[in-house]
Amino acid sequence: MTIDLISDTVTRPTKGMLEAMMHAKVGDDVFKMDPTVNALQEKAAKLFGMEDALFFPSGTMANQAAIKLHTQPGDQLICDKYAHVYNYEGGGAAFNSGVTCKLIDGDRGMFTPDQLATAIAGRADIHVPYSRLVCIENTTNKGGGACWNFSELEKVQKIAKENNLAFHLDGARLFNAMVAKNEAPAQYGALFDTISICLSKGLGAPIGSILLGSKAHIAKALRIRKLLGGAMRQIGFLAAAAIYALDHHVERLADDHLKAKEIGRVLESASYVTKVEPIETNIIIFYVDENIGSDHFIQKMKSKNILLTPMGEGRIRIVTHLDYTDEMHGVLLKELKENQSS
């Protein structure tokens, strides 16, 4: 038995999801003739109270499309130094949109309204890039699955709007945040100009993300998706998996969060662990003693068929997910307890 905790992207479709995929009605989505894709997009837009939605093959492409539709070459977007759009999208903001990133030194991937106000000061100066967009990530990946307080998001949005800045949410794991904080999709739909939702992480679909926005934004995103090579044909099979995920895999995210917190408690009591970041959702980030080293620890766990991933700076990440069973959980907890500095 291999216990793969590298990411929540490693899941495989459930039996019910596979059945939904096999019975999907499909058509050519480039001509907007795939009924299942259309149903997914309508369902997502209605769920968030937004005008329209567009299915993308990846979250990175959805984010990159959002950046491109909100900016012009030479502009800059503002985000936290931990933001996925800056760290993990291959420099796409510069390559695809010709924009730079102004980084805010926040806390676990989240910054304050005052920090945003400071970041946009002097934006009319012709010597500096013109700020056009604010990008938020919720939950934060490098921040260990941290969730923004919604009241803080409202304050950030107010500053953005007062300064004519577009407001985009990288909501790759937004459903994790909403389950953890007992929030509703419509709250987010009312706050952001565009939102990307990853369907292949905690929700367990095999492929795909959704970009939500106004009809004008999505019409522009459709052209950008084509430009980026993201137009697809009979993708109703994948859209059916996404619909199934939205219908069946949201509430169960609480189980992933519970397991993550139980893992965290074991790590906090382990002699070989020097620090465990606060755990709110399904991501655990921790540090092991320097005499052991993160690489050595990861390799040792791999030898026991437990797969973890490094996050740099001595950080190790564990991510709970749909395919992480109770049996696996018991094995992992036992191994972590027995792995005392040897």
MITOR-894967 format. One record per residue: residue number from 0; residue in one letter; z, y, x negated of N, C-alpha, C in turn. Coordinates in steps of 0.2 Angstrom, whole numbers. Layout:
N
(pt NUM "a" (Z Y X) (Z Y X) (Z Y X)) ...
This chain:
342
(pt 0 "m" (0 -6 -4) (0 0 0) (0 6 -4)) (pt 1 "t" (-5 11 -3) (-5 17 -7) (-3 22 -2)) (pt 2 "i" (2 26 -5) (5 32 -1) (2 38 -4)) (pt 3 "d" (-3 41 0) (-7 47 -2) (-4 53 1)) (pt 4 "l" (-1 57 -3) (2 63 -1) (-1 69 -5)) (pt 5 "i" (-7 68 -7) (-10 74 -11) (-12 80 -6)) (pt 6 "s" (-14 78 0) (-16 83 5) (-16 80 12)) (pt 7 "d" (-16 85 17) (-17 82 24) (-24 82 26)) (pt 8 "t" (-28 82 21) (-36 81 22) (-38 74 21)) (pt 9 "v" (-33 70 19) (-35 63 17) (-35 58 23)) (pt 10 "t" (-33 61 29) (-33 56 35) (-39 54 37)) (pt 11 "r" (-39 48 41) (-45 45 44) (-44 45 51)) (pt 12 "p" (-50 46 55) (-50 46 62) (-46 40 65)) (pt 13 "t" (-42 42 70) (-39 37 74) (-43 33 78)) (pt 14 "k" (-41 28 81) (-45 24 86) (-48 28 91)) (pt 15 "g" (-43 32 94) (-46 36 100) (-51 41 98)) (pt 16 "m" (-50 44 92) (-55 49 90) (-61 46 88)) (pt 17 "l" (-61 40 85) (-68 36 84) (-71 34 91)) (pt 18 "e" (-68 33 96) (-71 31 102) (-74 37 105)) (pt 19 "a" (-70 43 105) (-73 49 107) (-79 51 103)) (pt 20 "m" (-79 50 97) (-85 52 93) (-91 47 95)) (pt 21 "m" (-90 41 96) (-95 36 97) (-99 37 104)) (pt 22 "h" (-95 41 109) (-97 42 115) (-99 49 116)) (pt 23 "a" (-100 53 111) (-101 60 112) (-109 61 114)) (pt 24 "k" (-110 66 118) (-117 68 120) (-119 73 114)) (pt 25 "v" (-125 72 111) (-127 77 106) (-134 79 107)) (pt 26 "g" (-135 85 103) (-142 88 103) (-143 92 97)) (pt 27 "d" (-148 96 96) (-149 100 90) (-145 106 91)) (pt 28 "d" (-140 107 87) (-135 113 87) (-139 119 84)) (pt 29 "v" (-144 118 80) (-147 124 77) (-151 128 83)) (pt 30 "f" (-153 124 88) (-156 127 94) (-150 128 100)) (pt 31 "k" (-144 127 98) (-138 128 102) (-139 123 108)) (pt 32 "m" (-141 117 107) (-143 112 112) (-138 106 111)) (pt 33 "d" (-133 106 107) (-128 101 107) (-122 102 112)) (pt 34 "p" (-122 98 117) (-117 100 122) (-110 99 120)) (pt 35 "t" (-108 95 115) (-101 94 113) (-99 99 108)) (pt 36 "v" (-104 102 104) (-102 107 100) (-101 113 104)) (pt 37 "n" (-105 114 109) (-104 120 114) (-97 120 117)) (pt 38 "a" (-96 114 119) (-89 113 123) (-83 114 118)) (pt 39 "l" (-84 112 112) (-79 113 107) (-78 121 106)) (pt 40 "q" (-83 124 105) (-83 132 104) (-80 135 110)) (pt 41 "e" (-82 133 116) (-79 137 122) (-72 135 122)) (pt 42 "k" (-70 129 121) (-63 127 121) (-59 131 117)) (pt 43 "a" (-61 132 110) (-57 135 105) (-57 143 107)) (pt 44 "a" (-62 146 109) (-62 153 111) (-57 154 117)) (pt 45 "k" (-57 150 122) (-53 150 128) (-46 149 126)) (pt 46 "l" (-44 145 121) (-38 143 119) (-34 149 116)) (pt 47 "f" (-38 153 112) (-36 159 108) (-37 165 112)) (pt 48 "g" (-40 165 117) (-41 171 121) (-46 176 118)) (pt 49 "m" (-51 173 114) (-56 177 110) (-63 176 113)) (pt 50 "e" (-67 180 112) (-74 180 115) (-78 174 114)) (pt 51 "d" (-78 172 107) (-83 167 105) (-80 163 99)) (pt 52 "a" (-84 158 98) (-82 153 92) (-88 150 89)) (pt 53 "l" (-87 148 83) (-93 145 79) (-90 139 75)) (pt 54 "f" (-93 133 75) (-91 127 71) (-95 128 64)) (pt 55 "f" (-90 127 59) (-93 127 52) (-91 120 49)) (pt 56 "p" (-95 118 44) (-93 112 41) (-87 112 36)) (pt 57 "s" (-85 118 34) (-79 118 30) (-75 125 32)) (pt 58 "g" (-68 125 30) (-64 131 31) (-66 136 26)) (pt 59 "t" (-68 134 20) (-71 139 15) (-77 143 17)) (pt 60 "m" (-82 139 20) (-88 142 23) (-86 147 29)) (pt 61 "a" (-81 145 33) (-79 149 38) (-76 156 36)) (pt 62 "n" (-71 155 31) (-68 161 28) (-73 165 24)) (pt 63 "q" (-78 162 21) (-83 166 17) (-88 170 22)) (pt 64 "a" (-89 167 28) (-93 170 33) (-89 176 36)) (pt 65 "a" (-83 175 37) (-79 181 39) (-79 187 34)) (pt 66 "i" (-78 185 28) (-78 190 23) (-84 194 23)) (pt 67 "k" (-90 190 23) (-96 194 23) (-98 198 29)) (pt 68 "l" (-96 196 35) (-97 200 41) (-93 206 41)) (pt 69 "h" (-87 206 38) (-83 212 38) (-84 217 33)) (pt 70 "t" (-88 215 27) (-88 219 21) (-96 221 19)) (pt 71 "q" (-96 225 14) (-102 227 11) (-101 226 3)) (pt 72 "p" (-107 224 0) (-106 224 -8) (-103 230 -11)) (pt 73 "g" (-98 229 -15) (-94 235 -18) (-88 236 -15)) (pt 74 "d" (-87 233 -9) (-80 234 -5) (-75 230 -9)) (pt 75 "q" (-69 230 -6) (-64 226 -8) (-60 223 -2)) (pt 76 "l" (-57 217 -3) (-53 214 2) (-46 214 -1)) (pt 77 "i" (-41 215 4) (-34 215 1) (-31 208 4)) (pt 78 "c" (-27 205 -1) (-24 198 1) (-18 197 -4)) (pt 79 "d" (-14 192 -2) (-9 190 -7) (-12 187 -13)) (pt 80 "k" (-8 187 -18) (-10 184 -25) (-11 176 -24)) (pt 81 "y" (-7 173 -19) (-8 166 -18) (-13 164 -13)) (pt 82 "a" (-17 169 -10) (-22 168 -5) (-27 163 -7)) (pt 83 "h" (-29 158 -2) (-34 153 -3) (-41 156 -4)) (pt 84 "v" (-42 162 -1) (-49 165 -1) (-50 168 -8)) (pt 85 "y" (-44 169 -12) (-45 171 -19) (-44 166 -24)) (pt 86 "n" (-40 161 -23) (-38 156 -28) (-43 149 -27)) (pt 87 "y" (-45 148 -21) (-47 141 -20) (-54 141 -17)) (pt 88 "e" (-58 146 -17) (-64 146 -14) (-70 148 -19)) (pt 89 "g" (-69 146 -25) (-74 146 -30) (-77 153 -32)) (pt 90 "g" (-73 158 -31) (-75 165 -32) (-80 167 -27)) (pt 91 "g" (-80 164 -21) (-85 165 -16) (-85 172 -13)) (pt 92 "a" (-79 176 -13) (-79 183 -11) (-84 187 -15)) (pt 93 "a" (-84 186 -22) (-88 190 -26) (-95 187 -26)) (pt 94 "f" (-96 181 -26) (-103 178 -26) (-107 179 -20)) (pt 95 "n" (-104 178 -14) (-107 178 -8) (-107 185 -5)) (pt 96 "s" (-102 189 -6) (-102 196 -3) (-101 201 -7)) (pt 97 "g" (-101 200 -14) (-101 206 -19) (-95 210 -18)) (pt 98 "v" (-89 207 -16) (-83 211 -15) (-78 209 -20)) (pt 99 "t" (-73 213 -22) (-67 211 -26) (-61 210 -22)) (pt 100 "c" (-56 207 -25) (-50 206 -21) (-44 210 -24)) (pt 101 "k" (-41 214 -20) (-35 218 -22) (-29 213 -20)) (pt 102 "l" (-25 211 -25) (-20 206 -24) (-13 210 -24)) (pt 103 "i" (-9 207 -19) (-2 210 -17) (2 204 -20)) (pt 104 "d" (7 206 -23) (12 202 -26) (18 201 -21)) (pt 105 "g" (16 196 -16) (21 195 -11) (26 189 -12)) (pt 106 "d" (29 187 -7) (34 181 -7) (31 175 -4)) (pt 107 "r" (30 170 -8) (27 163 -5) (21 164 -1)) (pt 108 "g" (16 169 -3) (10 170 0) (10 175 5)) (pt 109 "m" (16 178 6) (16 183 12) (19 190 9)) (pt 110 "f" (16 195 11) (18 202 9) (20 206 15)) (pt 111 "t" (23 212 13) (26 216 18) (21 222 20)) (pt 112 "p" (23 225 26) (19 230 28) (19 236 23)) (pt 113 "d" (25 237 20) (25 243 15) (21 241 9)) (pt 114 "q" (20 235 7) (16 233 2) (9 234 3)) (pt 115 "l" (7 233 10) (0 234 12) (-2 241 11)) (pt 116 "a" (3 245 14) (2 253 14) (1 255 7)) (pt 117 "t" (5 253 2) (4 255 -5) (-3 253 -8)) (pt 118 "a" (-5 247 -6) (-11 244 -8) (-17 248 -6)) (pt 119 "i" (-17 251 0) (-23 255 3) (-22 262 1)) (pt 120 "a" (-17 264 -2) (-16 272 -4) (-22 273 -9)) (pt 121 "g" (-25 279 -8) (-30 282 -12) (-37 278 -11)) (pt 122 "r" (-38 275 -5) (-44 271 -4) (-50 276 -3)) (pt 123 "a" (-49 282 -2) (-55 287 -2) (-57 289 -9)) (pt 124 "d" (-54 288 -14) (-56 290 -21) (-62 286 -22)) (pt 125 "i" (-67 290 -24) (-74 287 -26) (-74 282 -32)) (pt 126 "h" (-69 283 -36) (-68 279 -42) (-66 272 -41)) (pt 127 "v" (-63 270 -35) (-61 264 -34) (-65 260 -28)) (pt 128 "p" (-65 254 -28) (-68 250 -22) (-65 252 -16)) (pt 129 "y" (-69 252 -10) (-67 254 -4) (-64 248 0)) (pt 130 "s" (-58 249 2) (-54 244 5) (-57 243 12)) (pt 131 "r" (-59 237 14) (-63 236 21) (-59 230 25)) (pt 132 "l" (-56 226 21) (-53 220 25) (-46 218 22)) (pt 133 "v" (-42 216 27) (-36 212 25) (-36 205 27)) (pt 134 "c" (-35 201 22) (-35 193 24) (-27 191 24)) (pt 135 "i" (-26 187 29) (-19 184 29) (-20 176 29)) (pt 136 "e" (-15 173 26) (-16 165 27) (-9 163 30)) (pt 137 "n" (-10 159 35) (-4 156 39) (-6 149 41)) (pt 138 "t" (-2 144 39) (3 144 34) (0 145 27)) (pt 139 "t" (5 147 22) (2 148 16) (2 142 12)) (pt 140 "n" (-3 140 9) (-4 134 5) (0 134 -2)) (pt 141 "k" (-1 139 -6) (2 139 -12) (10 141 -11)) (pt 142 "g" (11 144 -5) (18 146 -3) (22 141 -1)) (pt 143 "g" (19 134 -1) (23 129 2) (23 128 9)) (pt 144 "g" (18 130 13) (18 129 20) (22 134 24)) (pt 145 "a" (23 140 20) (27 145 23) (24 148 29)) (pt 146 "c" (28 151 34) (25 154 40) (27 161 40)) (pt 147 "w" (22 165 42) (23 172 43) (28 173 49)) (pt 148 "n" (32 178 49) (35 180 55) (30 184 59)) (pt 149 "f" (30 183 66) (24 186 70) (26 194 70)) (pt 150 "s" (32 196 70) (33 203 70) (31 207 64)) (pt 151 "e" (31 203 58) (28 206 52) (20 207 53)) (pt 152 "l" (17 201 56) (10 202 57) (8 208 61)) (pt 153 "e" (12 209 66) (10 214 71) (11 221 67)) (pt 154 "k" (16 222 62) (16 228 58) (11 229 53)) (pt 155 "v" (9 223 50) (3 223 46) (-3 225 49)) (pt 156 "q" (-4 222 55) (-10 224 59) (-11 231 61)) (pt 157 "k" (-5 234 63) (-5 241 65) (-7 245 59)) (pt 158 "i" (-5 244 53) (-7 248 47) (-14 247 46)) (pt 159 "a" (-17 240 46) (-24 239 45) (-28 243 50)) (pt 160 "k" (-26 243 57) (-30 247 62) (-30 254 61)) (pt 161 "e" (-24 257 59) (-23 264 58) (-28 266 52)) (pt 162 "n" (-30 261 47) (-34 263 42) (-41 260 42)) (pt 163 "n" (-43 258 48) (-50 255 50) (-51 249 45)) (pt 164 "l" (-46 245 44) (-47 239 40) (-48 233 45)) (pt 165 "a" (-53 229 44) (-54 223 48) (-48 218 46)) (pt 166 "f" (-46 214 51) (-40 209 50) (-42 202 51)) (pt 167 "h" (-43 198 46) (-45 191 46) (-39 186 45)) (pt 168 "l" (-38 181 48) (-33 176 47) (-36 170 45)) (pt 169 "d" (-35 168 39) (-36 161 37) (-31 156 39)) (pt 170 "g" (-32 153 45) (-28 149 49) (-29 142 48)) (pt 171 "a" (-30 140 41) (-32 133 40) (-26 128 43)) (pt 172 "r" (-20 130 42) (-15 126 45) (-11 131 50)) (pt 173 "l" (-14 134 54) (-11 139 59) (-7 135 64)) (pt 174 "f" (-10 129 66) (-7 125 71) (0 123 69)) (pt 175 "n" (1 121 62) (7 120 60) (12 125 61)) (pt 176 "a" (10 131 59) (14 137 60) (16 138 67)) (pt 177 "m" (11 137 72) (13 138 79) (18 133 82)) (pt 178 "v" (17 127 79) (22 122 82) (29 123 79)) (pt 179 "a" (29 125 72) (35 127 69) (39 133 72)) (pt 180 "k" (35 138 74) (38 144 76) (38 145 84)) (pt 181 "n" (35 139 88) (35 140 95) (31 146 97)) (pt 182 "e" (25 146 94) (20 152 96) (14 149 99)) (pt 183 "a" (10 154 102) (5 152 106) (-2 155 103)) (pt 184 "p" (-7 151 104) (-14 153 101) (-16 160 103)) (pt 185 "a" (-15 162 110) (-17 168 112) (-13 174 109)) (pt 186 "q" (-7 173 106) (-4 178 102) (-8 180 96)) (pt 187 "y" (-11 175 93) (-15 177 87) (-22 179 89)) (pt 188 "g" (-24 177 94) (-31 179 96) (-31 187 98)) (pt 189 "a" (-25 189 100) (-25 196 102) (-24 201 96)) (pt 190 "l" (-22 198 90) (-20 202 85) (-25 202 79)) (pt 191 "f" (-29 197 79) (-34 197 73) (-41 198 75)) (pt 192 "d" (-45 201 71) (-53 202 72) (-56 195 72)) (pt 193 "t" (-55 191 67) (-57 185 66) (-52 180 64)) (pt 194 "i" (-53 173 66) (-48 168 64) (-52 162 62)) (pt 195 "s" (-50 159 56) (-53 152 55) (-48 147 56)) (pt 196 "i" (-50 141 59) (-45 136 60) (-48 130 57)) (pt 197 "c" (-44 126 53) (-47 120 50) (-45 114 54)) (pt 198 "l" (-50 110 56) (-49 104 60) (-47 98 56)) (pt 199 "s" (-48 98 49) (-48 92 45) (-42 92 41)) (pt 200 "k" (-37 96 43) (-30 96 39) (-25 92 44)) (pt 201 "g" (-20 96 46) (-15 93 50) (-18 90 57)) (pt 202 "l" (-23 92 59) (-26 90 66) (-29 83 65)) (pt 203 "g" (-31 82 59) (-34 75 58) (-41 73 59)) (pt 204 "a" (-45 78 61) (-52 77 62) (-56 76 55)) (pt 205 "p" (-61 73 54) (-64 71 48) (-67 77 44)) (pt 206 "i" (-70 81 48) (-74 87 45) (-74 93 50)) (pt 207 "g" (-74 99 47) (-75 105 51) (-70 110 52)) (pt 208 "s" (-72 116 53) (-68 122 55) (-71 126 60)) (pt 209 "i" (-67 130 63) (-69 135 69) (-68 142 66)) (pt 210 "l" (-73 146 67) (-72 153 66) (-72 157 73)) (pt 211 "l" (-67 160 75) (-66 164 81) (-67 171 80)) (pt 212 "g" (-70 175 85) (-70 182 85) (-74 185 91)) (pt 213 "s" (-76 191 91) (-80 194 96) (-87 191 96)) (pt 214 "k" (-90 192 102) (-97 189 102) (-101 193 97)) (pt 215 "a" (-100 199 95) (-104 202 90) (-103 199 83)) (pt 216 "h" (-96 198 82) (-95 195 75) (-98 188 75)) (pt 217 "i" (-97 184 80) (-100 177 80) (-107 177 79)) (pt 218 "a" (-111 181 83) (-118 182 82) (-120 183 75)) (pt 219 "k" (-116 187 71) (-117 189 64) (-116 183 60)) (pt 220 "a" (-110 180 62) (-108 174 58) (-113 168 59)) (pt 221 "l" (-116 167 64) (-122 162 65) (-127 163 60)) (pt 222 "r" (-129 169 59) (-134 171 54) (-132 169 47)) (pt 223 "i" (-125 171 46) (-122 170 39) (-122 163 38)) (pt 224 "r" (-120 159 43) (-119 152 42) (-126 149 40)) (pt 225 "k" (-131 151 43) (-138 149 41) (-140 150 34)) (pt 226 "l" (-138 156 32) (-139 159 25) (-135 155 20)) (pt 227 "l" (-129 152 22) (-125 148 17) (-127 141 18)) (pt 228 "g" (-132 139 22) (-134 132 22) (-129 128 27)) (pt 229 "g" (-126 131 31) (-121 128 36) (-124 126 43)) (pt 230 "a" (-130 127 44) (-133 125 50) (-134 118 51)) (pt 231 "m" (-132 114 56) (-132 107 56) (-135 105 63)) (pt 232 "r" (-137 99 63) (-141 96 69) (-137 93 74)) (pt 233 "q" (-137 86 75) (-133 83 80) (-126 82 78)) (pt 234 "i" (-122 87 78) (-115 87 75) (-110 86 81)) (pt 235 "g" (-112 85 87) (-108 83 92) (-103 78 91)) (pt 236 "f" (-105 73 86) (-101 67 84) (-94 70 81)) (pt 237 "l" (-95 75 77) (-90 78 73) (-86 83 78)) (pt 238 "a" (-89 87 82) (-86 91 87) (-82 87 92)) (pt 239 "a" (-84 81 94) (-80 77 98) (-73 75 95)) (pt 240 "a" (-73 74 88) (-67 72 84) (-63 78 85)) (pt 241 "a" (-66 84 84) (-62 90 84) (-58 91 91)) (pt 242 "i" (-62 90 96) (-59 91 103) (-54 86 104)) (pt 243 "y" (-55 80 102) (-49 75 102) (-43 77 98)) (pt 244 "a" (-44 80 93) (-39 82 89) (-35 88 92)) (pt 245 "l" (-38 93 95) (-35 98 99) (-31 96 105)) (pt 246 "d" (-34 90 108) (-30 88 114) (-25 83 112)) (pt 247 "h" (-25 80 106) (-20 74 105) (-15 75 99)) (pt 248 "h" (-17 80 94) (-14 80 88) (-10 86 86)) (pt 249 "v" (-9 90 91) (-5 96 90) (2 95 90)) (pt 250 "e" (5 93 95) (12 92 96) (15 87 91)) (pt 251 "r" (11 82 89) (14 78 84) (15 81 77)) (pt 252 "l" (12 87 76) (13 90 69) (21 91 68)) (pt 253 "a" (25 91 73) (32 92 72) (35 86 68)) (pt 254 "d" (32 80 69) (34 74 66) (33 75 58)) (pt 255 "d" (27 78 56) (25 79 49) (31 84 46)) (pt 256 "h" (32 89 50) (37 94 48) (44 91 47)) (pt 257 "l" (46 86 51) (53 83 51) (53 78 45)) (pt 258 "k" (47 75 43) (47 70 37) (47 75 31)) (pt 259 "a" (44 80 31) (44 85 25) (51 87 24)) (pt 260 "k" (55 89 29) (61 91 28) (66 86 25)) (pt 261 "e" (65 80 28) (69 74 25) (67 73 18)) (pt 262 "i" (61 73 16) (59 72 9) (63 78 5)) (pt 263 "g" (62 84 7) (65 90 4) (73 89 2)) (pt 264 "r" (76 86 7) (84 85 6) (85 80 1)) (pt 265 "v" (81 74 0) (82 69 -5) (80 73 -12)) (pt 266 "l" (75 77 -12) (73 80 -18) (79 85 -21)) (pt 267 "e" (82 88 -16) (87 93 -18) (93 90 -21)) (pt 268 "s" (94 83 -19) (100 80 -21) (98 76 -28)) (pt 269 "a" (92 76 -30) (90 72 -36) (91 75 -42)) (pt 270 "s" (94 72 -47) (96 75 -53) (90 78 -57)) (pt 271 "y" (84 75 -56) (78 76 -60) (74 82 -57)) (pt 272 "v" (76 85 -52) (73 90 -48) (77 97 -49)) (pt 273 "t" (73 102 -52) (77 108 -53) (76 113 -48)) (pt 274 "k" (71 113 -43) (71 117 -38) (66 114 -33)) (pt 275 "v" (68 116 -26) (63 114 -21) (62 120 -17)) (pt 276 "e" (56 122 -16) (54 128 -12) (57 127 -4)) (pt 277 "p" (58 132 -1) (60 132 6) (54 128 10)) (pt 278 "i" (56 123 15) (51 119 18) (52 121 26)) (pt 279 "e" (46 123 28) (45 125 35) (41 121 39)) (pt 280 "t" (36 118 36) (31 114 39) (29 107 36)) (pt 281 "n" (23 106 34) (22 99 31) (21 99 24)) (pt 282 "i" (22 105 20) (21 105 13) (28 106 9)) (pt 283 "i" (28 102 4) (34 102 0) (32 104 -7)) (pt 284 "i" (35 109 -10) (33 111 -17) (40 111 -21)) (pt 285 "f" (40 107 -27) (46 106 -30) (44 106 -38)) (pt 286 "y" (50 107 -42) (49 107 -49) (54 101 -52)) (pt 287 "v" (51 98 -57) (56 93 -60) (58 96 -67)) (pt 288 "d" (63 92 -70) (66 95 -76) (60 95 -81)) (pt 289 "e" (60 100 -86) (55 101 -91) (55 95 -96)) (pt 290 "n" (61 92 -97) (61 86 -101) (57 80 -99)) (pt 291 "i" (56 80 -92) (51 75 -89) (44 78 -88)) (pt 292 "g" (43 84 -86) (37 87 -85) (33 84 -79)) (pt 293 "s" (30 89 -76) (26 88 -69) (21 82 -70)) (pt 294 "d" (17 83 -75) (12 78 -76) (14 71 -77)) (pt 295 "h" (20 70 -81) (23 64 -82) (25 61 -76)) (pt 296 "f" (29 65 -72) (31 63 -65) (26 61 -61)) (pt 297 "i" (20 65 -60) (15 63 -56) (12 56 -58)) (pt 298 "q" (11 55 -64) (8 49 -67) (13 43 -65)) (pt 299 "k" (19 44 -66) (24 39 -65) (24 37 -58)) (pt 300 "m" (24 42 -53) (23 40 -46) (16 37 -44)) (pt 301 "k" (11 39 -48) (5 36 -47) (5 28 -49)) (pt 302 "s" (8 26 -54) (9 19 -56) (12 15 -50)) (pt 303 "k" (16 19 -46) (19 15 -40) (15 16 -34)) (pt 304 "n" (9 18 -34) (5 19 -29) (7 25 -24)) (pt 305 "i" (10 30 -27) (12 36 -23) (8 42 -26)) (pt 306 "l" (4 45 -23) (-1 50 -25) (2 57 -23)) (pt 307 "l" (3 61 -28) (5 68 -28) (0 73 -31)) (pt 308 "t" (1 79 -31) (-4 83 -34) (0 89 -37)) (pt 309 "p" (-3 91 -43) (0 97 -47) (-2 104 -44)) (pt 310 "m" (2 109 -44) (0 115 -41) (0 121 -47)) (pt 311 "g" (1 119 -53) (1 123 -58) (8 126 -59)) (pt 312 "e" (10 129 -65) (16 132 -67) (22 127 -66)) (pt 313 "g" (21 120 -67) (26 115 -66) (27 113 -59)) (pt 314 "r" (23 116 -54) (25 114 -47) (21 108 -45)) (pt 315 "i" (24 104 -41) (22 98 -38) (22 98 -31)) (pt 316 "r" (16 96 -28) (16 97 -20) (15 90 -17)) (pt 317 "i" (19 89 -11) (19 84 -7) (16 86 0)) (pt 318 "v" (12 83 3) (10 85 10) (10 79 15)) (pt 319 "t" (14 80 20) (14 75 25) (9 76 30)) (pt 320 "h" (7 70 33) (1 70 38) (1 65 43)) (pt 321 "l" (-5 64 46) (-6 60 52) (-5 52 50)) (pt 322 "d" (-8 51 44) (-8 44 41) (-2 42 37)) (pt 323 "y" (3 47 36) (9 45 33) (14 42 38)) (pt 324 "t" (14 35 37) (18 32 42) (26 32 41)) (pt 325 "d" (29 29 46) (37 28 45) (38 23 39)) (pt 326 "e" (34 18 39) (35 13 33) (34 17 27)) (pt 327 "m" (29 21 26) (28 24 20) (33 29 18)) (pt 328 "h" (36 32 23) (41 37 23) (47 34 20)) (pt 329 "g" (49 28 22) (55 24 20) (54 22 12)) (pt 330 "v" (48 20 11) (47 18 4) (47 24 -1)) (pt 331 "l" (44 30 1) (45 36 -3) (52 38 -4)) (pt 332 "l" (56 39 1) (62 41 1) (66 36 -4)) (pt 333 "k" (65 30 -3) (69 25 -8) (67 26 -15)) (pt 334 "e" (61 27 -16) (58 28 -23) (61 35 -26)) (pt 335 "l" (61 40 -22) (63 46 -25) (71 46 -26)) (pt 336 "k" (74 42 -22) (82 41 -24) (83 37 -30)) (pt 337 "e" (79 32 -31) (80 28 -37) (77 31 -43)) (pt 338 "n" (73 36 -43) (69 39 -49) (73 44 -53)) (pt 339 "q" (79 42 -54) (84 47 -57) (82 47 -65)) (pt 340 "s" (79 53 -66) (77 55 -73) (75 50 -78)) (pt 341 "s" (73 44 -76) (71 39 -81) (64 39 -82)) 
